[in-house]
Amino acid sequence: MIPISDPKGQLHPIQDEIVNEVRQVLLSGKYILGPKVSELESKIAHRLGVSDAVAVANGTDALVLTLHAYGIGEGDEVITTPFTFFATAEAISKVGATPVFVDVDSKTYNLDSKKIEAKITSATKAIMPVHLFGQPADMDEINKIAKAHELIVVEDACQAFGATYKGKAAGSLGNAACFSFFPTKNLGTMGDGGMITTSDPKLAEKIRTLRVHGSNEKYFHDEIGYNSRLDEIHAAMLLTSLKYFETWTRKRLVLASRYYVQLTDLPTIQLPKQHRDARHVYHLYCIQSDARKEIMAYLKKQHIQTGIYYPQCMHLQKAYQHLGYQKGDLPIAESLSERLFAIPLYPSLSFKDQDAVIEALKNFGVNSSCSE
């Protein structure tokens, strides 16, 4: 089976370096929020062009802690996309605020900036765009709207480490940004991990306090916080991977380009579009088709794994029934949930295996035409 992603294959060539780094951590006796975490925070802040990076336990915690640090809570509203992983909306709810869903752009699958202002109310405190599948949202327009209405912008960049928008790194495009280092992410570890980036030192200090039970001094607590700290082993692994990250990203871009060249005229599918001002890093390579179910079944028979991202929009989830959304309220997102699916793309994907995916998609098109 050609997998949809392969974190093991990505890390295998550098396993000796990783084992050596883990051994150093073991011998150091410092296992949580130690020197490796500090080094990782410093290198990521420098890489993204921000003043601060704060490591936390996972990407979901990054979103929750950021909203909490901004004082967003009960009675507040946060505008976001309905077409994303559940954690985006979940984080808003976790701090007591209400997610307000705005439909997405049909080409980029990201929050449609033209539809945001109609959803702003006196209770709106923030906008949380998601850089879905590794492509930045339309940040100039989102920031312009936020500035006009005095709103905070929090980037959900959990799928977009390495992406850029008009030459600036995802993670430096709003007031704050959140990343995930889940194993299948472009930059991932062997477990959970997260990072918050910002150029607001006061916000960063607030989050550093929140991540250790609201404490600046051991056993003295200024507020109710969280236990959300990054382990040294994960930081060591991420530091090792960071050295190879650009090579991995270039491979993703080459593979995405090969899909585009080979599949762009195939009538049975629609390929993803890249925003002219963005560097898409293809965390997932998702295509659309009215024959999604049939194509996925055919690819499975050819030993090719696929996946649906995402089968149900946030506004139609059972957990959000109380918000009163109905099917048809956000038609573009709903259409994507019925048509979109991912095919294999990851740095260790060989051209041979990618060609097998390409040929299978072409053969489905031929067989489909013949059956008609």
CORLINCOR-V541420 format. One record per residue. SS is DSSP state (a for helix, b for strand, c for the rest). OMEGA is omega in radians with two decimals (NA if undefined). Layout:
ss = <SS,SS>
omega = <OMEGA,OMEGA>
This chain:
ss = <c,b,c,c,c,c,a,a,a,a,a,a,c,c,a,a,a,a,a,a,a,a,a,a,a,a,a,a,c,c,c,b,c,c,a,a,a,a,a,a,a,a,a,a,a,a,a,a,c,c,c,b,b,b,b,b,c,c,a,a,a,a,a,a,a,a,a,a,a,c,c,c,c,c,c,c,b,b,b,b,b,c,c,c,c,c,a,a,a,a,a,a,a,a,c,c,c,b,b,b,b,b,c,b,c,c,c,c,c,c,b,c,a,a,a,c,a,a,a,c,c,c,c,b,b,b,b,b,c,b,c,a,a,a,c,c,c,c,a,a,a,a,a,a,a,a,a,a,a,c,c,b,b,b,b,b,c,c,c,c,c,c,c,b,b,c,c,b,b,c,c,c,c,c,c,b,b,b,b,b,c,c,c,c,c,c,c,c,c,c,c,c,c,b,b,b,b,b,c,c,a,a,a,a,a,a,a,a,a,a,c,b,c,c,b,b,b,c,c,b,b,c,c,c,c,c,b,c,c,c,b,a,a,a,a,a,a,a,a,a,a,a,c,c,a,a,a,a,a,a,a,a,a,a,a,a,a,a,a,a,a,a,a,c,c,c,c,c,c,b,c,c,c,c,c,c,c,b,b,c,c,c,c,c,b,b,b,b,c,c,c,a,a,a,a,a,a,a,a,a,a,c,c,b,c,c,b,c,c,c,c,c,c,a,a,a,c,a,a,a,a,a,a,c,c,c,c,c,c,c,a,a,a,a,a,a,a,a,a,b,b,b,b,c,c,c,c,c,c,c,a,a,a,a,a,a,a,a,a,a,a,a,a,a,a,a,a,a,a,a,a,c>
omega = <3.02,-3.04,3.11,3.02,-3.03,3.14,3.10,3.14,3.13,-3.06,-3.05,-3.10,-3.10,-3.05,-3.14,3.09,-3.13,3.13,3.12,3.12,3.12,3.10,3.11,3.10,3.13,-3.10,-3.09,-3.08,3.11,-2.92,-3.14,3.11,3.12,-3.07,3.12,3.10,3.13,3.13,3.12,3.12,-3.12,-3.10,3.13,3.09,3.14,-3.11,-3.07,3.13,3.10,-3.10,-3.01,2.95,-3.08,-3.11,3.12,-2.96,-3.11,-3.11,3.11,3.08,3.12,3.13,-3.11,-3.10,3.13,3.11,3.11,-3.10,3.08,3.11,3.14,-3.08,-3.06,3.11,-3.14,3.08,3.08,-3.14,3.13,-3.10,3.04,-3.05,-3.04,3.00,-2.99,-3.06,-3.13,3.13,-3.12,3.14,3.10,3.13,-3.10,3.11,3.09,3.14,-3.11,3.04,3.07,-2.99,3.10,-3.07,-3.02,3.07,-3.05,-3.10,-3.08,-3.09,-3.13,3.10,-3.13,-3.05,-3.12,-3.08,-3.05,-2.98,-3.14,-3.11,-3.14,3.08,3.11,-3.13,-3.10,-3.14,-3.06,2.97,3.13,3.06,3.07,3.06,-2.91,3.09,3.10,3.13,-3.13,3.05,-3.11,-2.91,3.12,-3.13,3.13,3.12,3.11,3.11,-3.13,3.14,-3.13,-3.09,3.11,-3.13,3.04,3.04,3.10,3.11,2.88,-3.10,-3.04,3.12,-2.88,3.08,-3.12,3.11,3.08,3.10,-3.09,3.07,3.12,-3.05,2.91,-3.00,3.11,-2.95,3.13,3.07,3.09,-3.14,-3.08,-3.14,3.03,3.06,3.04,-2.99,-3.09,3.12,-3.13,2.96,-3.04,3.10,-3.14,-3.09,3.12,3.06,3.14,-3.13,3.03,3.13,-3.11,2.97,3.07,-3.07,3.13,3.09,-3.14,3.14,3.10,-3.12,3.09,3.08,-3.10,-3.04,3.10,3.02,3.12,-3.03,2.97,3.13,-3.03,3.13,3.04,-2.97,-3.12,-3.13,3.08,-3.09,-3.05,2.94,-3.03,-3.05,3.12,3.11,3.12,-3.14,3.12,3.12,3.13,3.10,-3.12,3.08,3.09,-3.13,-3.10,3.13,-3.08,-2.97,-3.12,3.08,3.11,-3.11,3.11,3.10,3.09,-3.11,3.08,3.13,3.11,3.12,3.12,3.07,-3.10,-3.11,-3.02,-2.97,-2.96,-3.10,-3.11,-3.01,-3.06,-3.09,3.06,-3.08,3.10,3.10,3.09,3.08,-3.04,-3.10,-3.01,2.91,3.12,-3.10,2.96,2.94,3.00,3.06,-3.03,3.12,-3.13,3.02,3.00,3.14,-3.07,-3.08,-3.10,3.14,-3.14,3.11,3.13,3.14,3.10,3.10,3.09,3.13,3.09,-3.12,3.04,3.11,3.13,3.10,0.12,-2.99,3.09,3.14,-3.10,-3.03,3.13,3.09,3.11,-3.12,-3.11,3.09,-3.08,3.14,3.00,3.09,3.11,3.06,-3.08,-3.13,-3.09,-2.90,-3.10,3.10,-3.13,3.10,3.12,-3.14,-3.13,-3.00,-2.95,3.00,-3.07,3.04,-3.04,2.97,3.12,-3.00,-3.10,3.08,-3.14,3.06,3.13,3.13,3.09,3.10,3.09,3.08,-3.13,-3.12,3.12,3.12,3.10,-3.13,3.07,3.14,3.13,-3.12,3.13,3.14,-3.12,-3.10,3.13,NA>
